[in-house]
Amino acid sequence: MSLTAQPDVVHILDFGSQYTQLIARRVRELNVYCEIRPYNTDLNNLEGAKAIILSGSPCSVNGDRRLDVDLSKLVSIAPILGVCYGAQYIADTYGGTVAPSEKREYGKATISIEAGSELWQDMPDNSQVWMSHADTILKLGEGFDLIAKTSSIPVAAFSYSKEVNPIYGIQFHPEVTHSLDGLQILKNFLVGVCGVKQGWTSESFVEQAIEDIRKKVGSDQVLLGISGGVDSTVAAMLIHQAIGDQLTSFFINNGLLRKGEFQDVLDKYEELGLNVNGIDASEEFLTGLDGVSDPERKRKVIGKTFIDVFLREAEKLDNIKWLAQGTIYPDVIESVSVNGPSATIKSHHNVGGLPDYLDLELLEPLRMLFKDEVRRVGRAVKLPDMFVDRHPFPGPGLAIRVLGEISREKVRLCQEADAIYINLLKSSGWYDKVWQAGAILLPVKSVGVMGDERTYEYTCALRAVNSKDGMTAEWSPLPYELLAEISNEIINSVKGINRVVYDISTKPPATIEWE
C-alpha cells in the first residue's frame, strides 16, 4: 500500500526484540497502519510519521553491543513511545540511571499508577503487565515524570514533555497478551496522544491497492507465479480486479505439491475467471533434487528450476512488463538481517528483488500485510473460503517435509500420509481449528510388526500449530482419539511407513517447518 493511501503512519524501530512483530500486530489491530524499520534506518525516511515506537532489545544500554539512535531527530518528527530497551535508552540518554537488575524481572507484574497521564486513560488503578528485562531504570533525568512503578522496580513508566513532541517510556511489554490492558495503552498513546486516525481496514486497503495497481501498471501486461496458497491467490484476485485480463498467471507443478492438488487448484482458478496457465514441470524439479539433502540447497535448486521454467514459459508471451508476487510482511521481516533486528531464519524465494537479467518491474501488493490481514483482504475481494481458510504451505513444498535426500518414492509416501492426515482433520472438524498442519517424512527407519512379518520402514511426524501470522506458534492439542485414528490409517494404508509421531514443539524455539 502506498503511504498516500494511509497518511497516518506509525513507525516501529526494531532494536532486535523477539516481540517487535507483536507490537506491529497490536497496532494493526487498532486499525492503524504501521511499518517496522531497523533501528539504524535513515531517519529522514520517517518524516511525516504520526508516532514512533522504540522496541525492546536483547542488548543493554550499558553493554558493548549498545544500539544507538538519534533521539533528538526522532522527537522532532513525532511523539515517541519507548518499550523496555527503548524506555531504558531514552532514560539513559536524558541523564537517568540504568543498571543491571539485582533480580531479573520476567513474567507477570502489577503496575501502580503514580501520576495521571493520557497513557492511563480508561485504565484500572492496578493493571497486570508482562515484564522481560535484565536492566532497570533506577533514576530518571531532570524534567521527567514518574507515572508508574511496581513492587519490584522504581520506574515502570515515565513521561517527558519538555521536547517539541512528548516522550513516554514503559518498562513492560504492552504488546504481549499477558499485559491485560496493553492494547488500551497503545491506543491511548497512538489515538489519544498522537491523534492517529484508525482508518486501516481491509476494505480501505483493497480500494487503495486497486487504484495503486492501475496507476502503476497502466496498459502493461503482468505475469504472476501462483501457487494455490492464500498469499498468491489473494494477490491474483486483487490484481485481476484492478486490471482484468492484463494479468496472466503461471501455476507450476513442481512435483512437490499435495496429492491431487495441481488439477484441483487449476479447476478452482478457472471457476474464478482467472487467466491461469497450468505447467507440469514435476520431472524437471525432481530430477534436479536427486541426491540433495541440505535444506538451503533444496530451496536454491527449486528456486533456480522455478526461474528456468518460468522464463521459458514467459518467452512465449508478449509485452510482459511486470512480475507480480504474493510477498507478505513476515517474508520481508524474516529475510532482513542487520545488527540487532531479527536474524535471517531462512531464505525466501520471493524476497529480495529480481535478477538483473529480468527486464521487469516488481509488483507486490501484499508486501506490508500479515497473514491474517491477507485472509481478511481475501474475503474483501470475495475469494471462496477454500482459498481464504487454506492452511499455509511452504514455497518449496514437500521438499522440506521430506527430510534428507529426496526421491520420488519418498515424495509419494509423504503425499499419501499428508492426504490421510488433512482429510481426517477436515472430516473431524479440526481443520479450521488449526492454523497449519502437515505430515513430515523423517529419514529414520524403525522395526515394526505387521501380521507375522517384520517391517523396517520410515517414520512419519505429524505437525499441527496454532498461530496468527506464523511469527510465533503453539502446537495444537489434537484429541488423542483423532491422533490414534490418523496414525492407524497412515500405517495401514501407506506401505513404507510403520511409525507415526506427533510434534509438540512451539515456535520459538522450534520453527513450524522442520527444514
C-alpha positions in Angstrom: 0.0 0.0 0.0 1.3 3.5 -0.8 1.7 5.9 2.0 -0.7 8.3 0.3 -3.4 5.7 1.0 -2.9 5.9 4.7 -1.5 9.3 5.8 -1.4 8.4 9.4 1.7 6.1 9.6 3.4 4.7 12.7 7.0 3.6 12.5 8.4 0.9 14.9 12.2 1.0 15.2 13.4 -2.6 15.7 16.3 -3.0 18.2 16.1 -6.8 18.0 13.3 -7.7 20.4 11.6 -11.0 19.9 8.3 -9.1 20.4 8.8 -6.4 17.7 6.5 -8.1 15.3 3.9 -8.4 18.0 3.9 -4.6 18.5 3.1 -4.2 14.8 0.4 -6.8 15.1 -1.3 -5.0 18.0 -1.0 -1.6 16.3 -2.7 -3.1 13.2 -5.5 -4.5 15.4 -6.3 -0.9 16.2 -6.8 -0.3 12.5 -3.7 1.8 12.4 -1.1 1.4 9.7 2.5 0.8 10.8 5.8 -0.3 9.5 8.8 -1.9 11.2 12.2 -0.3 10.4 15.7 -1.3 11.6 16.9 0.9 14.4 19.7 2.2 12.1 17.4 3.1 9.2 17.8 6.6 7.6 15.7 8.7 9.9 14.8 11.0 7.0 12.5 8.2 5.8 10.4 8.6 8.9 9.4 12.2 8.1 5.6 12.5 8.2 5.1 9.8 10.8 2.4 10.4 13.3 4.1 8.3 16.0 7.3 6.4 16.6 7.7 3.3 18.8 11.1 2.1 20.0 11.2 -1.7 20.6 12.9 -3.8 23.2 16.3 -5.4 22.6 18.5 -8.3 23.8 21.2 -5.6 24.2 22.0 -3.4 27.2 22.4 0.4 27.1 25.5 -0.2 29.3 26.9 -3.0 27.1 29.4 -3.2 24.3 26.6 -4.0 21.9 24.6 -0.9 22.8 22.4 0.2 19.8 22.2 3.9 19.3 19.7 6.2 17.5 19.4 10.0 17.2 16.7 10.7 19.7 16.8 14.5 19.0 16.0 13.8 15.4 13.2 11.3 16.2 11.5 13.6 18.7 11.5 16.4 16.1 9.4 14.1 13.9 6.7 12.7 16.2 5.8 11.6 19.7 7.9 8.7 20.9 7.0 5.6 23.0 9.9 3.6 24.2 9.3 -0.1 25.2 11.7 -1.9 27.5 15.1 -1.2 25.9 13.5 1.8 24.2 12.5 3.2 27.6 15.9 2.5 29.1 17.7 4.1 26.1 15.5 7.2 26.5 16.1 7.4 30.2 19.9 6.9 29.8 20.2 9.5 27.0 18.4 12.1 29.1 20.5 11.8 32.2 18.8 8.9 34.0 20.5 5.9 35.6 20.1 2.4 34.1 21.8 -0.6 35.8 21.6 -4.4 35.9 18.7 -5.6 38.0 19.5 -7.2 41.3 16.9 -9.7 40.4 15.9 -10.2 36.8 12.2 -9.4 36.4 10.5 -11.7 34.0 6.8 -12.5 33.8 3.6 -11.0 35.3 3.7 -7.9 37.4 1.3 -5.3 38.6 1.9 -1.6 37.9 0.9 1.0 40.4 -0.1 4.3 38.8 1.8 7.1 40.4 0.6 10.1 38.4 -2.2 10.9 35.9 -1.3 10.6 32.3 -3.0 10.2 28.9 -1.4 6.8 28.8 -3.7 5.6 31.6 -7.0 6.8 30.1 -9.7 4.2 30.7 -7.2 2.0 32.7 -7.7 0.5 36.1 -5.6 1.8 39.0 -3.6 -1.5 39.1 -3.1 -3.5 35.9 -1.3 -6.7 35.2 1.7 -6.3 32.7 4.4 -8.5 31.3 8.0 -7.8 32.2 11.1 -9.2 30.5 14.2 -7.2 31.3 17.7 -7.6 32.8 18.3 -3.9 33.3 16.3 -1.5 35.4 15.8 2.3 35.3 16.9 3.4 38.8 16.6 7.1 38.4 15.0 9.5 35.9 16.7 12.6 34.5 15.7 16.2 35.2 12.2 17.1 34.0 10.9 13.5 33.7 7.7 12.5 35.5 7.3 9.1 37.1 3.9 7.8 36.2 4.0 4.1 37.2 6.1 1.6 39.3 5.8 -1.9 40.5 6.7 -3.6 43.8 10.0 -4.7 42.3 11.2 -1.7 40.2 11.1 2.0 40.9 10.3 3.1 37.3 7.8 1.1 35.3 6.7 4.1 33.2 7.6 7.7 32.7 6.8 10.8 30.6 8.7 13.8 29.4 7.1 16.9 27.9 9.9 19.3 27.5 10.7 18.5 23.9 8.8 19.6 20.7 6.9 16.3 21.0 6.0 14.3 24.1 8.1 11.2 25.1 6.8 8.2 27.0 8.7 5.1 28.3 7.3 1.8 29.6 9.5 -0.9 31.1 6.9 -3.6 30.4 5.6 -5.1 27.1 2.1 -3.9 26.2 2.1 -6.0 23.0 2.1 -9.3 24.9 -1.4 -10.6 25.8 -0.3 -11.1 29.4 -0.3 -7.3 29.7 -4.1 -7.2 30.1 -4.6 -3.5 29.2 -1.7 -3.4 26.8 -3.9 -2.7 23.7 -5.6 0.1 25.6 -2.2 1.7 26.5 -1.2 1.5 22.8 -4.5 3.1 21.8 -4.1 5.8 24.4 -0.7 6.7 23.0 -1.5 6.4 19.3 -5.0 7.9 19.3 -5.0 10.0 22.5 -1.5 11.4 22.5 -0.6 11.3 18.8 -4.1 11.8 17.2 -3.7 8.9 14.8 -6.8 8.1 12.8 -8.0 4.5 12.9 -8.7 4.1 9.2 -6.6 1.0 8.3 -9.3 -1.6 7.2 -9.4 -4.4 4.6 -11.9 -2.5 2.5 -9.8 0.7 2.5 -6.7 -1.4 1.6 -8.4 -3.1 -1.3 -9.8 0.2 -2.6 -6.4 1.9 -2.5 -4.4 -1.1 -3.7 -6.6 -1.4 -6.8 -6.1 2.3 -7.5 -2.3 2.0 -7.0 -2.1 -1.1 -9.2 -3.9 0.7 -12.0 -1.7 3.7 -11.8 1.5 1.7 -11.7 0.6 -0.8 -14.4 -1.4 1.3 -16.9 -2.0 -0.7 -20.0 1.0 -3.1 -19.4 0.8 -6.9 -19.1 1.5 -8.5 -15.7 2.8 -12.0 -15.0 2.3 -13.8 -11.7 3.6 -17.1 -10.4 0.6 -18.5 -8.5 0.9 -21.4 -6.1 -2.6 -22.3 -4.9 -1.9 -20.8 -1.5 -3.6 -17.9 0.2 -1.0 -15.2 -0.5 -0.5 -15.6 -4.2 -4.2 -16.3 -4.8 -5.3 -13.1 -2.9 -2.6 -11.2 -4.9 -4.0 -12.6 -8.1 -7.6 -11.7 -7.3 -6.6 -8.2 -6.2 -4.6 -7.6 -9.4 -7.3 -9.2 -11.5 -9.9 -6.8 -10.1 -7.6 -3.9 -10.9 -6.6 -4.8 -14.5 -8.6 -7.9 -15.6 -7.1 -9.9 -18.5 -3.9 -7.9 -18.4 -2.8 -10.4 -15.8 -1.5 -13.9 -16.8 -0.6 -16.4 -14.0 1.5 -19.5 -14.2 0.7 -22.4 -11.8 3.8 -24.6 -12.0 3.6 -28.2 -10.8 7.0 -28.9 -9.2 6.1 -32.4 -8.2 6.1 -31.4 -4.5 2.5 -30.4 -4.1 -0.1 -32.2 -2.0 -1.8 -35.2 -3.5 -4.0 -34.2 -6.4 -3.5 -30.6 -5.7 -2.4 -29.5 -9.2 -5.6 -30.3 -11.1 -7.9 -29.4 -8.2 -6.5 -25.9 -7.9 -6.4 -25.3 -11.6 -10.1 -26.2 -11.8 -10.9 -23.7 -9.0 -9.0 -20.9 -10.7 -11.0 -21.5 -13.8 -14.2 -21.1 -11.9 -12.9 -17.8 -10.5 -12.3 -16.5 -14.0 -8.5 -16.1 -13.6 -6.3 -16.5 -16.6 -4.0 -19.3 -15.3 -1.7 -21.5 -17.3 -1.0 -24.8 -15.7 2.6 -26.1 -16.3 3.6 -29.6 -15.3 7.3 -29.5 -14.7 7.4 -32.1 -12.0 10.0 -34.3 -13.7 12.4 -31.3 -14.1 12.2 -30.4 -10.4 12.5 -33.9 -9.1 15.5 -34.7 -11.4 17.3 -31.5 -10.1 16.6 -32.6 -6.5 18.0 -36.1 -6.8 20.6 -36.7 -4.1 20.1 -33.2 -2.5 19.7 -33.3 1.3 20.7 -29.8 2.6 17.6 -27.7 3.2 19.0 -24.4 1.8 20.4 -26.3 -1.2 16.9 -27.7 -1.8 15.5 -24.2 -1.8 18.1 -22.9 -4.2 17.6 -25.8 -6.6 13.8 -25.3 -6.5 14.3 -21.5 -6.9 16.6 -21.9 -9.9 14.4 -24.5 -11.6 11.3 -22.4 -11.0 13.0 -19.4 -12.7 14.2 -21.6 -15.6 10.7 -22.9 -16.2 9.1 -19.6 -15.6 11.3 -17.8 -18.0 10.9 -20.5 -20.7 7.2 -20.2 -20.5 7.3 -16.4 -20.2 9.1 -16.2 -23.5 6.0 -17.5 -25.2 4.1 -14.4 -24.1 4.3 -10.8 -25.5 4.7 -7.4 -23.8 5.1 -8.6 -20.2 6.4 -5.6 -18.2 5.6 -6.5 -14.6 6.3 -9.6 -12.4 3.8 -9.9 -9.6 4.5 -11.8 -6.3 2.5 -12.7 -3.2 5.2 -11.5 -0.8 3.8 -10.7 2.6 5.3 -8.8 5.6 6.7 -11.8 7.6 8.6 -12.8 4.4 10.2 -9.4 4.4 10.9 -9.2 8.1 12.5 -12.7 8.3 14.7 -12.0 5.3 16.2 -8.9 6.8 19.3 -9.2 9.0 21.1 -6.2 10.5 23.0 -5.7 13.7 20.2 -6.1 16.2 16.9 -6.8 14.5 15.8 -10.4 13.9 18.4 -12.6 12.2 17.5 -14.3 9.0 15.8 -17.6 9.7 15.7 -18.9 6.1 15.9 -17.7 2.6 12.7 -16.7 0.9 12.4 -17.3 -2.8 10.1 -14.3 -3.3 12.0 -11.6 -1.4 15.0 -9.5 -2.3 14.2 -8.1 -5.8 14.6 -9.6 -9.2 17.6 -11.0 -11.1 19.4 -8.3 -13.2 18.6 -10.2 -16.4 14.9 -9.9 -15.9 13.8 -6.7 -17.5 10.6 -6.5 -15.5 9.2 -4.3 -12.8 8.2 -5.9 -9.5 4.6 -5.7 -8.2 3.9 -6.8 -4.6 0.5 -5.6 -3.5 0.5 -7.6 -0.2 4.1 -6.8 0.9 3.1 -4.9 4.0 0.4 -7.3 5.2 0.5 -10.0 7.9 -1.1 -13.4 7.1 -4.4 -12.8 8.9 -4.7 -9.4 7.2 -4.2 -11.2 3.8 -7.1 -13.5 4.7 -9.3 -10.5 5.5 -8.4 -8.9 2.2 -9.2 -12.3 0.5 -12.7 -12.1 1.9 -13.0 -8.4 0.9 -12.3 -9.4 -2.7 -14.9 -12.3 -2.5 -12.4 -15.2 -2.6 -14.0 -18.5 -1.7 -13.4 -20.0 1.7 -11.4 -22.9 0.3 -8.7 -20.4 -0.6 -9.1 -17.9 2.3 -9.1 -20.6 5.0 -6.5 -22.8 3.3 -3.5 -23.7 5.6 -0.2 -22.2 4.7 2.0 -24.4 2.6 5.8 -23.9 2.2 7.0 -22.4 -1.1 9.5 -25.4 -1.6 6.5 -27.7 -1.0 7.2 -31.3 0.3 10.9 -30.9 -0.5 11.3 -29.6 3.1 8.8 -32.0 4.5 10.8 -35.0 3.1 13.8 -34.7 5.4 17.2 -35.6 4.0 17.6 -36.8 0.4 14.6 -36.6 -1.8 13.4 -39.4 -4.1 10.1 -39.8 -6.0 9.1 -42.7 -3.7 9.7 -40.6 -0.6 7.6 -37.7 -2.0 4.8 -40.2 -2.8 4.9 -41.6 0.8 4.7 -38.1 2.2 1.8 -37.2 -0.2 -0.1 -40.2 0.8 0.4 -39.7 4.6 -0.4 -36.0 4.2 -3.6 -36.6 2.3 -4.9 -39.0 5.0 -3.9 -36.5 7.7 -5.5 -33.5 6.1 -8.7 -35.4 5.1 -9.2 -36.7 8.6 -8.7 -33.2 10.0 -11.4 -31.9 7.7 -13.9 -34.7 8.3 -13.4 -34.4 12.1 -14.0 -30.6 12.1 -10.4 -29.9 13.2 -9.0 -28.4 10.0 -10.5 -25.0 10.7 -9.3 -25.1 14.3 -5.7 -25.5 13.2 -3.6 -22.7 11.6 -1.2 -25.1 9.7 -0.8 -28.9 9.5 1.2 -31.3 7.5 3.0 -34.6 7.5 6.8 -34.8 7.6 8.7 -37.9 6.4 11.7 -38.5 8.6 14.9 -40.0 7.3 14.6 -42.6 10.0 13.6 -46.3 9.7 12.4 -48.4 12.6 11.4 -52.0 13.2 7.7 -52.9 13.1 5.5 -55.9 13.0 2.5 -56.3 10.6 0.8 -59.7 10.9 3.6 -62.2 11.2 6.0 -60.1 9.2 8.8 -57.9 10.5 9.0 -54.5 8.8 11.7 -51.9 8.6 10.1 -48.7 7.3 10.0 -44.9 7.6 8.7 -42.8 10.4 6.1 -40.0 9.8 5.8 -37.0 12.0 2.6 -35.0 12.2 2.8 -31.3 12.8 -0.2 -29.0 13.7 0.2 -25.5 15.0 -2.0 -22.5 16.0 -0.8 -19.1 15.1 -2.0 -15.7 13.8 0.8 -15.0 11.3 3.5 -17.6 11.7 5.8 -15.4 13.7 5.1 -17.4 16.8 3.2 -20.7 17.1 1.8 -23.1 19.7 1.4 -26.8 18.9 -2.3 -27.8 18.5 -3.7 -30.1 21.1 -5.4 -32.6 18.8 -7.6 -35.2 20.6 -5.8 -38.4 21.4 -8.7 -40.3 19.6 -8.1 -38.4 16.4 -4.4 -38.8 16.5 -4.9 -42.6 17.0 -7.2 -42.7 14.0 -4.8 -40.8 11.8 -1.8 -42.9 12.9 -3.8 -46.1 12.3 -4.9 -45.1 8.9 -1.5 -44.0 7.7 0.3 -47.1 8.9 -2.4 -49.4 7.5 -2.7 -47.6 4.1 0.7 -46.3 3.3 3.2 -49.2 2.7 6.6 -47.8 3.6 5.6 -46.1 6.9 5.2 -48.1 10.1 5.5 -45.5 12.8 3.8 -42.1 13.4 4.8 -39.5 16.0 3.3 -36.1 16.9 5.4 -32.9 17.2 4.6 -30.8 20.3 7.3 -28.1 19.8 6.4 -24.4 19.9 7.9 -21.6 17.8 10.2 -20.3 19.1 12.5 -22.2 19.9 11.5 -24.6 17.1 10.2 -23.5 13.6 6.9 -24.6 12.1 8.6 -26.5 9.3 11.4 -28.9 10.1 13.7 -27.7 7.4 
